[in-house]
Amino acid sequence: MPPAKPKKDKPASGTNSKKDGKTPANTTADSSDPNAGGAPPPTKLSKIQYGAPTAKKDKPRENSSRFNVSQSRELVKLPNLSEAAAGEREALFVQKLRQCSVIFDFSANPLSDLKYKEIKRATLNEMVDYLNHNRNVITEPIYAEAVHMFSCNLFRTLPPPSNPSGAEFDPEEDEPSLEAAWPHLQIVYEFFLRFIESPDFSANTAKKYIDYKFVSQLLELFDSEDPRERDFLKTTLHRIYGKMLGLRAFIRKQINNTFFKFIYETERHNGVAELLEILGSIINGFFMPLKEEHKTFLLKVLLPLHKVKSLSVHHPQLAYCIVQFLEKDHTLTHPVIMGLLKFWPKVHSPKEVMFLNELEEILDIMDPTEFQGCCTPLFKQLAKCVSSPHFQVAERALYFFNNEYIMHLIQDNVTTIMPIVFPALYRNSKTHWNKTIHGLIYNALKLFMEMNQKLFDECVQKYKDERQKEKEALRRRQQAWLTIASAAQSNPNSKLFSGAIELSSGGAAGDLDTTLEKIGSLTLDLNECDDLPTKAELQSSAPTTPTVSSKEQQLSARKSELPFNAGTNKALDSHKRPDKFLAPNKETPSS
């Protein structure tokens, strides 16, 4: 039988060796014996069958949505619209729209129906040019066919996300997943945009077909991973919002629902930045006074968007929307500031830098009367940022003092602000590990000293008094431990437990006299002055603010110095090293 011939002509390796009486060159004579040579035979790995495919990034990743492929896909090229008679163009236009409603397969078999795919692509391009160069061509029968063609091509089930759940998309590292059917989808989007933007477009006629269901399905497409499609969707939805006045409230409500689901349920959505960009232009067109609906949207939707993990993807658009609201209504400044402080990150430094950037944009447009009501909690958080060990956070917070308008606001409220931020500035002027921060702190301290010399001196004295109280409390605590140790030494049973006492600094058991010596060595010298800047240093040798950009500072290497601590140095000096364990081994010289 013909099917059996290939099996007979396909001998196995063992059959070949028996027929020819030869052993293959790459196989030993005893390799078939499991006990030959005392070693097990090599394991044969079928990498083709079981091995995982190697990930290659030669071209961008392509993914396809689930389209309902049409059963009949054989298209016939119709005559051009420009060559048809004037009375036949409407019917021919309808035929071409129906022809473009045919869906092809771009994922399972992308090379199928190439001839008919080309006919559809050429027809779509022809209709786009026809709308661009002709007027009075959008009649009532065209509306239903155009919306139906758009719905058939674009409203589909999106593919599952390619990135892991919760992973933040990095446009510099990760490649976006592109839609395989984009050669046709792009022209469909272009046609629909020309259709809506045409002077012949009538919103009263289109509202029969562009309804709530259409808008809901359009908003679902914003979760597409293809950035090209999201860009077209952004423009399309914005045009619909501008033309269809009856759909505006519904569009805003559906965007709110999308954000709620993103914040409180999934924390995953690819089109948040594009939706916020649309809202930015919508907010810019709000009339005054603002409706309660819009204020609720700001406080209940936009502000909670700050707490999501992927804030960096949409933060510029979010900050723009916040600023647009505050430019419309200054009375919203206080609730917005308190909302930002509520969602302020605790351990995520890059996110904290983003909050500081947005905060400076808000302060630039803040009314002085509104600033007085929120300056206290605001600068308490700013003082924490100045004390941050992450130099980018501290640097970004200190750049606030280089803003002329912010310094004007601070000067008007210096009696409230200086006592809040002064301890953080004074403490970190010498103790911070980054020298760039030292220069920025000196600059801020000098500005405060020039604003109000008397208040500056009071803050210095108050800080020193508080430091002295802290030292007194520490001295009393250490004296209490010394008293306890002395009482323990006077106990007649103290020698019974002396062998169980191990000091963490000494590493060996000792008596209570050694314990007292070590506790006493850690006592701070109360007469020792803090290594803090003096008034003369600030007046004469205050370093200027560095002009190096933040990007250059991030790339440049910095020398860090440990802050001087008298107690630590004394503890290190009194520490006895176990030299017997560190002695080098004596090796006999080789002959």
C-alpha positions in Angstrom: 0.0 0.0 0.0 1.3 3.5 -0.7 1.0 4.7 2.9 3.3 1.8 4.0 6.1 2.6 1.6 7.6 5.5 3.5 7.7 3.4 6.6 9.7 0.6 4.9 12.0 3.1 3.2 12.7 4.7 6.6 15.0 2.3 8.4 16.0 2.7 12.0 19.6 3.2 13.1 19.8 -0.3 14.5 18.5 -1.9 11.3 21.0 0.0 9.2 23.9 -1.3 11.2 22.7 -4.9 10.9 22.1 -4.7 7.1 25.3 -3.0 6.2 27.4 -5.0 8.7 28.9 -1.7 9.8 28.9 0.3 13.0 28.0 3.9 12.7 31.0 6.2 13.1 29.5 8.0 16.1 28.5 4.8 18.0 30.8 2.4 19.7 30.3 -1.4 19.4 29.4 -1.9 23.0 27.2 1.2 23.4 24.1 -0.9 23.4 25.2 -2.9 26.4 24.0 -1.2 29.6 26.9 -2.7 31.6 29.6 -2.0 29.1 32.5 0.1 30.5 30.9 0.2 34.0 29.0 3.4 33.1 25.3 4.0 32.2 24.6 4.9 28.6 24.0 8.5 27.8 20.4 9.7 28.0 18.9 10.8 24.7 17.1 14.1 25.1 14.3 15.0 22.7 14.7 18.7 22.8 12.3 19.3 19.8 9.5 17.5 21.6 9.9 18.6 25.2 12.2 21.6 25.2 10.9 25.1 25.7 11.2 27.4 22.8 13.9 30.1 23.0 12.5 33.6 23.3 13.6 35.7 20.4 13.0 39.5 20.1 13.9 39.9 16.4 10.6 41.6 15.8 7.8 43.1 18.0 5.4 40.7 19.6 2.2 40.2 17.7 -1.0 39.1 19.3 -4.4 38.8 17.7 -7.8 39.4 19.1 -10.6 36.8 18.7 -12.4 37.9 15.5 -15.6 36.3 14.2 -14.2 35.3 10.8 -16.8 35.6 8.0 -17.9 32.4 6.3 -18.0 33.9 2.8 -14.8 35.8 2.2 -14.6 35.9 -1.6 -14.7 39.5 -2.5 -15.2 40.9 -6.0 -13.5 44.2 -6.9 -16.2 46.9 -7.4 -15.8 49.9 -9.7 -14.3 53.0 -8.3 -16.6 55.6 -6.7 -15.1 58.4 -8.7 -15.9 56.6 -12.0 -19.5 55.8 -11.1 -22.4 58.0 -12.2 -23.7 60.5 -9.6 -26.9 58.6 -9.1 -25.2 55.3 -8.5 -22.6 56.4 -6.0 -24.7 56.1 -2.9 -25.7 52.5 -3.7 -22.0 51.7 -4.7 -20.8 53.3 -1.4 -23.2 51.1 0.5 -21.9 48.0 -1.3 -18.3 48.9 -0.5 -19.2 49.4 3.1 -20.8 45.9 3.3 -17.9 44.5 1.5 -15.5 45.9 4.1 -17.6 44.3 6.8 -16.2 40.9 5.9 -13.7 39.7 8.5 -10.5 37.8 7.7 -8.2 35.6 9.7 -4.9 37.3 10.6 -3.7 35.0 13.4 -4.3 31.3 12.7 -3.7 31.5 9.0 -2.3 34.9 8.1 -1.4 33.9 4.5 -4.9 32.9 3.7 -7.2 35.0 1.4 -4.4 37.4 0.5 -6.1 38.4 -2.7 -9.4 39.3 -1.0 -7.5 41.0 1.9 -5.9 43.3 -0.6 -9.3 44.0 -2.2 -10.7 45.0 1.2 -7.6 47.2 2.0 -7.8 49.0 -1.3 -11.6 49.6 -0.9 -11.1 51.1 2.6 -8.4 53.5 1.3 -10.6 54.5 -1.6 -13.5 55.3 0.8 -11.2 57.4 3.0 -10.1 59.5 0.0 -13.7 59.7 -1.1 -14.8 61.3 2.2 -11.8 63.6 2.2 -12.4 65.1 -1.3 -16.2 65.1 -1.7 -19.1 66.8 0.0 -22.7 65.8 0.5 -21.8 62.1 0.3 -23.0 61.0 3.8 -26.7 60.3 3.4 -29.0 58.6 5.9 -28.4 55.0 4.5 -24.6 55.5 4.9 -24.9 56.0 8.7 -26.2 52.6 9.5 -23.7 50.8 7.1 -20.7 52.9 8.3 -21.4 52.2 12.0 -22.1 48.5 11.3 -18.8 48.2 9.3 -16.9 49.9 12.2 -18.5 47.6 14.8 -17.9 44.4 12.8 -14.2 45.2 12.4 -13.3 46.6 15.8 -15.6 45.3 18.5 -14.1 42.0 19.4 -12.7 40.0 22.3 -9.2 41.3 23.3 -6.4 38.8 23.8 -5.3 38.0 27.4 -2.6 40.3 28.8 0.9 39.3 27.8 2.6 40.9 30.9 2.3 39.2 34.3 -0.4 40.4 36.6 0.7 43.4 38.7 3.8 44.0 36.6 4.3 47.6 35.6 4.9 48.1 31.9 8.2 49.7 31.1 8.2 51.2 27.6 12.0 51.3 27.6 12.4 47.6 28.4 9.2 45.8 27.5 7.9 45.6 23.9 4.2 46.2 23.5 2.0 43.5 22.1 0.9 44.6 18.6 -2.4 43.6 16.9 -1.9 41.2 14.0 -4.9 42.6 12.2 -3.7 46.2 12.4 -3.2 46.6 8.5 -7.0 46.6 8.2 -7.9 48.1 11.6 -5.9 51.2 11.0 -7.7 52.1 7.8 -11.1 51.4 9.5 -10.2 53.9 12.3 -9.1 56.4 9.7 -12.4 56.0 7.8 -14.5 56.4 10.9 -12.6 59.5 12.0 -13.1 61.1 8.6 -16.8 60.1 8.8 -17.3 61.8 12.2 -15.2 64.9 11.3 -16.9 65.4 7.9 -19.0 68.6 7.6 -21.8 66.4 6.3 -22.0 64.5 9.6 -25.3 65.1 11.5 -25.4 64.2 15.2 -29.2 64.0 15.1 -29.1 61.3 12.5 -26.1 59.5 14.0 -27.6 59.2 17.5 -29.8 56.4 16.3 -26.8 54.3 15.7 -24.0 55.7 18.0 -25.8 54.9 21.2 -24.9 53.8 24.8 -24.0 50.3 23.7 -21.7 51.6 21.0 -19.9 53.9 23.5 -19.5 51.1 26.1 -18.0 48.7 23.5 -15.7 51.5 22.3 -14.5 52.1 25.9 -13.7 48.4 26.4 -11.2 48.6 23.5 -9.0 51.0 25.5 -7.6 48.0 27.3 -5.9 47.0 24.1 -2.1 46.5 24.5 -1.4 48.0 21.1 -0.5 51.7 21.7 -1.4 52.5 18.0 -5.0 51.4 18.6 -5.3 53.3 21.9 -4.1 56.5 20.1 -6.8 56.2 17.5 -9.4 55.3 20.2 -8.5 58.4 22.1 -9.1 60.7 19.1 -12.3 58.8 18.1 -13.9 59.1 21.6 -12.9 62.7 21.8 -14.6 63.5 18.5 -17.7 61.6 19.6 -17.8 63.6 22.9 -17.6 66.8 20.9 -20.2 66.0 18.4 -22.8 63.9 20.4 -23.9 66.2 23.2 -26.4 63.7 24.5 -23.7 61.1 25.2 -21.4 63.4 27.2 -22.7 62.5 30.7 -22.8 58.8 29.8 -19.2 58.9 28.6 -18.0 60.6 31.8 -19.9 58.0 33.9 -18.4 55.1 32.0 -14.9 56.5 32.4 -15.6 56.8 36.1 -16.6 53.2 36.3 -13.5 52.1 34.4 -11.3 54.0 36.9 -13.2 52.5 39.9 -12.6 49.0 38.5 -9.0 49.8 37.9 -8.4 51.2 41.4 -10.3 48.8 43.6 -10.5 45.6 41.6 -7.9 44.8 38.9 -5.2 47.5 39.1 -4.6 46.6 35.5 -5.7 48.6 32.5 -3.7 49.7 29.5 -5.7 52.8 28.5 -5.7 54.8 31.8 -3.3 57.4 30.4 -5.3 57.9 27.2 -8.6 58.2 29.1 -7.0 60.8 31.4 -5.7 62.7 28.4 -9.3 62.9 27.1 -10.5 64.1 30.5 -7.9 66.8 30.6 -9.4 68.5 27.6 -12.9 67.9 28.9 -12.0 69.5 32.3 -10.5 72.4 30.4 -14.0 73.1 28.9 -15.9 73.0 32.2 -18.0 76.1 33.0 -17.9 77.9 36.3 -19.1 77.3 38.9 -18.3 73.6 38.8 -21.0 71.1 39.3 -21.0 68.8 42.3 -20.6 65.9 39.9 -17.3 67.2 38.8 -16.0 67.9 42.3 -17.0 64.4 43.3 -15.1 63.1 40.3 -12.0 65.0 41.4 -12.1 63.8 45.1 -13.4 60.3 44.7 -11.8 59.2 41.4 -8.8 61.3 40.4 -7.2 61.4 43.9 -7.4 57.7 44.6 -5.7 57.1 41.3 -2.5 58.1 43.1 -2.4 55.0 45.1 -2.1 52.4 42.3 1.2 50.6 41.7 1.5 51.6 38.1 1.3 55.4 38.8 4.3 56.2 36.7 2.5 55.1 33.5 -0.2 57.7 33.7 1.1 60.3 36.3 1.8 63.2 33.9 -1.8 63.0 32.6 -3.2 62.7 36.1 -1.3 65.7 37.4 -2.5 67.7 34.4 -6.1 66.9 35.3 -5.6 67.9 38.9 -4.0 71.2 37.9 -6.8 71.9 35.5 -9.4 71.5 38.3 -7.5 73.8 40.6 -7.2 76.5 37.9 -10.9 76.3 37.5 -11.7 76.5 41.3 -9.1 77.5 43.9 -11.4 76.4 46.8 -10.6 72.8 45.9 -6.9 73.3 46.8 -7.2 72.3 50.5 -9.0 69.0 49.9 -6.6 68.1 47.1 -3.6 68.8 49.2 -5.0 66.7 52.1 -5.8 63.9 49.6 -2.3 63.9 48.3 -0.9 63.7 51.9 -3.3 60.9 52.6 -2.0 58.8 49.7 1.7 59.9 50.2 4.0 56.9 49.7 5.9 55.6 52.7 8.6 53.4 51.2 8.5 53.9 47.4 11.0 56.6 46.7 10.4 57.0 42.9 6.7 57.4 43.6 7.5 60.0 46.3 9.5 62.0 43.7 6.4 62.0 41.4 4.3 63.3 44.3 6.8 66.1 44.9 6.7 67.1 41.2 2.9 67.3 41.3 3.0 69.2 44.5 5.2 71.9 43.0 2.9 72.2 40.1 0.0 72.8 42.5 1.9 75.3 44.6 2.7 77.3 41.4 -1.0 78.0 40.9 -2.0 78.1 44.5 -3.8 81.2 45.8 -2.0 82.8 48.9 -5.2 82.6 51.0 -5.5 78.9 50.3 -1.9 78.3 51.1 -2.3 79.6 54.6 -4.9 76.9 55.4 -2.7 73.9 54.4 0.9 75.1 54.9 1.3 73.3 58.3 0.5 69.7 57.2 2.2 70.4 53.8 5.5 71.4 55.3 5.5 68.7 57.9 5.5 66.2 55.0 8.1 68.3 53.2 10.4 68.2 56.3 10.1 64.4 56.3 11.2 64.4 52.6 14.2 66.7 53.4 15.3 64.1 56.0 14.9 61.2 53.6 18.1 59.1 53.2 17.2 58.7 49.5 19.0 61.6 48.0 16.6 62.1 45.0 13.7 62.6 47.4 15.7 65.0 49.6 17.0 66.8 46.5 13.6 67.2 45.0 12.1 68.6 48.2 15.0 71.1 48.6 14.4 72.3 45.1 11.2 73.9 46.4 13.3 76.6 47.9 14.6 77.6 44.5 11.1 78.4 43.3 10.5 82.2 43.5 6.7 81.9 43.8 6.9 79.3 46.5 9.5 81.3 48.4 7.1 84.3 48.2 4.4 82.1 49.8 6.9 80.9 52.5 8.0 84.5 53.3 4.4 85.5 53.9 4.0 82.6 56.4 7.5 82.3 57.7 6.5 82.4 61.4 4.5 79.2 60.8 6.8 77.4 58.3 10.3 78.0 59.7 9.7 76.2 63.1 8.4 73.2 61.2 11.2 72.7 58.6 14.2 74.2 60.6 15.0 71.0 62.7 15.1 68.8 59.6 17.3 71.3 57.7 19.6 72.0 60.7 20.0 68.3 61.6 20.8 67.2 58.0 23.1 70.0 57.2 26.1 67.9 58.2 24.8 64.4 58.9 23.4 63.6 55.4 25.6 61.3 53.4 25.2 63.2 50.1 27.3 66.3 49.7 24.9 67.8 47.1 22.2 67.8 49.8 24.6 69.8 52.1 24.8 72.6 49.6 21.0 72.7 49.0 20.4 72.7 52.8 22.9 75.5 53.3 21.1 77.5 50.6 17.7 77.0 52.3 19.1 77.9 55.8 20.6 81.1 54.4 17.3 82.1 52.8 15.4 81.5 56.1 18.1 83.5 58.0 17.7 86.4 55.6 13.9 86.3 55.9 13.7 86.7 59.7 17.0 86.8 61.6 15.3 86.9 65.0 13.1 83.9 64.4 16.1 82.0 63.0 18.1 82.6 66.2 15.1 81.5 68.2 14.8 78.3 66.2 18.5 77.6 66.6 18.3 78.1 70.4 15.1 75.9 70.6 16.8 73.2 68.6 19.9 73.2 70.9 17.6 73.1 74.0 15.8 70.1 72.6 19.0 68.4 71.9 20.2 69.1 75.4 17.0 67.6 76.8 17.5 64.5 74.7 21.0 64.1 76.1 19.8 64.6 79.6 17.2 61.9 79.1 19.9 59.6 77.6 22.2 60.3 80.5 19.5 59.5 83.0 18.7 56.3 81.3 22.3 55.2 81.2 22.7 56.2 84.9 19.7 54.0 85.7 21.4 51.1 84.0 24.6 51.8 85.9 22.6 51.8 89.1 21.1 48.5 88.2 24.5 47.1 87.4 26.0 48.3 90.6 23.1 46.8 92.6 23.7 43.5 90.8 27.4 43.6 91.6 26.7 44.1 95.3 24.5 41.0 95.3 26.3 38.1 97.0 25.1 35.7 94.3 26.4 37.8 91.4 29.5 35.6 91.0 27.3 32.5 90.4 25.8 34.1 87.3 28.9 36.0 86.0 29.8 33.1 83.7 26.5 33.5 81.9 26.9 37.2 81.1 28.1 37.7 77.5 28.5 41.2 76.2 27.6 41.7 72.6 30.5 44.0 72.0 33.1 41.9 73.7 32.0 38.5 72.7 33.5 36.8 75.8 32.1 36.3 79.3 33.3 38.7 82.0 32.5 40.0 85.4 30.3 42.9 86.3 33.3 45.3 86.5 33.8 44.9 82.8 30.1 45.4 82.2 30.2 48.7 84.1 33.3 49.9 82.2 31.6 49.2 78.8 28.3 50.8 79.8 30.2 53.9 81.1 32.2 54.1 77.8 29.0 54.6 75.9 27.9 57.6 78.0 27.7 60.8 75.8 29.8 63.8 76.8 27.3 66.5 77.4 29.9 69.2 77.0 30.6 68.1 73.5 29.1 70.6 70.9 27.2 69.3 67.9 28.9 69.6 64.6 26.3 72.0 63.1 26.7 75.1 60.9 27.1 78.4 62.7 25.6 81.7 61.7 29.0 82.9 60.4 29.3 79.9 58.1 25.9 80.5 56.6 26.6 84.2 56.1 30.1 84.0 54.7 30.6 80.6 53.1 27.2 79.4 52.1 27.6 77.3 49.0 25.6 78.2 46.0 22.9 76.0 44.7 24.4 73.5 42.2 23.3 74.0 38.6 23.8 70.4 37.6 20.7 68.8 36.2 19.0 66.0 38.2 19.8 63.5 35.4 23.5 64.3 35.5 23.5 64.1 39.3 22.0 60.7 39.2 24.7 59.4 36.9 27.6 61.0 38.7 29.5 59.2 41.4 29.4 60.6 44.9 31.7 60.2 47.8 29.9 59.5 51.0 31.3 60.1 54.5 30.0 58.5 57.7 28.8 61.1 60.3 31.0 61.5 63.3 29.7 59.9 66.5 31.6 60.1 69.7 29.9 57.2 71.3 30.5 54.9 68.4 34.2 55.8 68.3 34.7 55.2 72.0 32.9 51.8 71.7 35.2 50.8 68.9 38.3 51.9 70.8 37.3 49.9 73.9 36.3 46.9 71.9 38.8 43.9 72.4 39.4 42.0 69.2 39.9 38.2 69.6 43.4 38.4 68.1 44.1 34.7 68.8 41.5 33.8 66.1 42.9 36.4 63.6 46.5 35.3 63.9 47.9 34.2 60.5 48.7 30.5 60.1 52.4 29.7 60.1 53.2 27.8 57.0 56.4 25.9 56.6 58.5 27.2 53.7 58.5 25.0 50.7 61.8 23.3 50.0 
